[in-house]
Amino acid sequence: MGQKCRPTGFRIGITENWRSRWFANKQRFGVLLVQDNLIRKFIKREYSMAGIPKIEIERDMERVQIFLHTSRPGVIIGRKGAKVDKLKEDLERLCGQEVKLEIREVLTPELDAQLMAEAVAQQLVKRAAFRRVMKMTIKTTMERGAKGVKIQVSGRLGGSEMARRETFHEGSVPLATLQAHVDYGFAEAFTTFGAIGVKCWIHRGPYKEEEGSIHASHAKKG
């Protein structure tokens, strides 16, 4: 089962925290769910160069709180905070209520699977050799302390007539062990000869060694 499903979804509520944290009745639930999706799509589209791997949303009756994880906070904040103020206004217009925005910097982007998948996709769009790109990405990630990395690309690789799948991996990536923090990311490269899908798995070690995980917070309370 662990090899057939998304690793982050497999761990949600067990060792990974929920990306959207709020409660609503049956009448409002669907509306708020669609709104969460629109918020994420809007931010990713407008700030595609800011390196945003994760957007967390919390709600109460008065306001929406958005935690924006980014590897380049300066791109979002802008000079004297001009860009972040505009983003806040746009989000308030989209949500129809007060929005509180908190920007959190990703200190090691090389260990974030979503950012690595997007980096590979960007290089494939620029017509870089896919094997070289995958090997270099794996090398960079392993040098930053990852326990294991796996990258998979699917599509018309190198402009070939038939679509195929290529996988490179190094180290261990335990897909069925819930206490292992396996980060997962997916991105698409829209090239002149078709779309190429990029999947990335990064094993960052056990959750109990990390700050901020559900496992670590339970250990502290105990």
C-alpha positions in Angstrom: 0.0 0.0 0.0 2.8 2.4 0.9 4.1 2.2 -2.7 0.8 2.9 -4.3 -0.3 6.1 -2.5 1.0 9.6 -1.8 3.4 9.4 1.3 2.2 12.7 2.8 -1.4 11.7 2.5 -0.6 8.3 4.1 0.8 10.1 7.1 -1.7 13.0 7.5 -3.2 13.0 11.0 -0.6 10.4 12.3 2.8 12.0 12.0 2.0 14.9 9.5 -0.3 17.8 10.4 -3.3 18.7 8.2 -2.8 21.4 5.6 -6.3 23.0 6.2 -7.4 23.2 9.8 -11.0 24.4 10.4 -14.5 23.1 11.1 -17.7 23.9 9.2 -21.3 22.6 8.9 -22.6 20.7 5.8 -23.8 24.0 4.1 -20.5 25.8 4.3 -18.0 22.9 4.1 -18.0 22.6 0.2 -17.7 26.4 -0.2 -14.7 26.7 2.1 -13.0 23.7 0.6 -13.2 25.2 -2.9 -12.0 28.6 -1.4 -9.0 26.9 0.1 -8.1 25.4 -3.4 -8.6 28.9 -5.0 -6.3 30.5 -2.4 -3.5 27.9 -3.1 -3.8 28.2 -6.8 -3.8 32.0 -6.8 -0.7 32.2 -4.6 1.2 29.6 -6.6 0.3 31.3 -9.9 1.1 34.9 -8.8 4.3 34.0 -7.0 5.6 31.0 -9.0 9.2 32.1 -8.6 9.0 32.4 -4.8 9.6 28.7 -4.2 6.4 27.9 -2.3 6.2 24.2 -1.3 3.4 24.4 1.2 0.4 26.6 2.1 -1.4 26.0 5.4 -4.8 27.5 6.2 -6.6 28.0 9.5 -10.0 29.5 9.9 -12.2 30.8 12.7 -15.5 32.8 12.5 -13.7 36.2 12.1 -10.7 35.6 9.9 -8.6 33.3 7.8 -5.0 32.7 8.8 -2.6 31.6 6.1 0.9 30.2 6.8 3.0 30.6 3.7 6.2 28.5 3.5 8.7 29.9 1.0 12.4 29.5 0.2 12.5 33.2 -1.0 10.6 35.4 1.4 12.0 38.5 -0.2 10.1 37.8 -3.5 6.8 37.8 -1.6 7.5 40.7 0.9 8.9 43.1 -1.7 10.5 46.4 -1.1 9.3 47.9 2.3 6.6 45.2 2.4 4.7 46.6 -0.7 4.1 43.2 -2.3 2.9 41.4 0.9 0.3 44.2 1.5 -1.0 43.8 -2.0 -1.1 39.9 -1.6 -3.1 40.4 1.6 -5.6 42.7 -0.1 -6.1 40.3 -3.0 -6.6 37.4 -0.6 -9.2 39.4 1.5 -11.0 40.1 -1.7 -11.0 36.4 -2.6 -12.1 35.2 0.8 -14.5 38.1 1.7 -13.2 38.4 5.2 -10.1 39.4 7.2 -6.9 37.6 6.3 -3.8 37.2 8.5 -0.7 36.2 6.6 2.4 34.7 8.2 5.5 34.0 6.0 7.7 31.1 7.1 11.1 30.7 5.5 12.2 27.2 4.3 15.8 27.1 5.6 16.9 24.0 3.6 15.1 24.0 0.2 17.3 21.1 -0.9 15.5 18.8 1.5 12.0 19.9 0.4 10.6 17.4 -2.2 8.1 19.8 -3.8 10.8 22.4 -4.4 13.2 19.8 -5.8 10.5 18.5 -8.2 9.8 22.0 -9.3 13.5 22.7 -9.8 13.8 19.6 -12.0 10.7 20.6 -14.0 12.1 24.1 -14.6 15.3 22.7 -16.0 13.4 20.2 -18.3 11.5 23.2 -19.7 14.9 24.8 -20.5 15.7 21.5 -22.5 18.4 20.3 -20.1 19.3 16.6 -20.3 17.0 14.8 -17.9 19.5 12.2 -16.7 22.0 14.8 -15.8 19.4 17.0 -14.1 18.1 14.1 -12.0 21.6 12.9 -10.9 22.7 16.5 -10.0 19.5 17.0 -7.9 20.0 13.7 -6.1 23.7 14.6 -5.4 22.8 18.0 -4.0 20.0 16.6 -1.8 22.1 13.8 -0.4 24.9 16.3 0.4 22.5 18.3 2.6 21.9 15.3 4.8 19.0 13.3 3.3 18.8 9.6 4.1 17.6 8.7 0.7 16.2 10.3 -2.5 14.1 8.9 -5.4 13.2 11.0 -8.5 10.9 9.7 -11.3 10.1 11.5 -14.6 7.4 10.3 -17.1 6.6 11.5 -20.6 8.2 12.1 -23.9 11.7 12.3 -22.5 14.2 14.0 -24.8 11.5 14.5 -27.4 11.2 10.7 -28.1 8.2 9.4 -30.1 7.0 7.2 -27.2 6.4 8.3 -23.6 8.4 6.4 -21.0 9.4 6.5 -17.4 12.8 6.9 -15.9 13.7 6.5 -12.2 16.9 7.3 -10.3 17.4 6.7 -6.6 20.1 6.8 -3.9 19.9 5.7 -0.2 16.8 4.3 1.5 13.2 5.5 1.0 11.0 3.4 3.3 7.5 4.1 1.8 5.5 1.9 4.3 7.1 3.1 7.6 4.9 5.8 9.1 7.6 7.0 11.6 10.0 7.8 8.7 9.6 11.3 7.4 9.3 10.8 3.6 8.6 14.1 1.9 6.9 13.9 -1.5 6.6 16.5 -4.3 5.0 16.5 -7.8 5.5 19.0 -10.6 4.9 19.2 -14.3 7.2 20.4 -17.1 5.3 21.8 -20.1 7.7 21.3 -22.9 7.3 21.8 -26.7 6.9 18.1 -27.2 4.4 17.5 -24.4 4.0 17.5 -20.6 6.5 15.6 -18.4 5.6 14.7 -14.9 8.2 14.8 -12.1 7.8 13.0 -8.8 10.3 13.3 -5.9 10.6 11.4 -2.7 13.1 12.6 0.0 13.7 10.5 3.2 14.6 13.0 5.9 14.9 10.5 8.8 12.6 9.7 11.7 9.9 12.3 12.8 11.0 12.1 16.5 14.3 13.8 15.6 12.5 16.8 14.0 11.0 19.9 15.6 7.5 20.8 14.7 6.2 17.3 13.9 3.1 15.8 15.6 5.3 13.1 17.0 7.8 15.6 18.6 4.9 17.8 20.1 3.3 14.7 21.7 6.7 13.7 23.1 7.2 17.1 24.7 3.7 17.0 26.3 4.4 13.5 27.7 
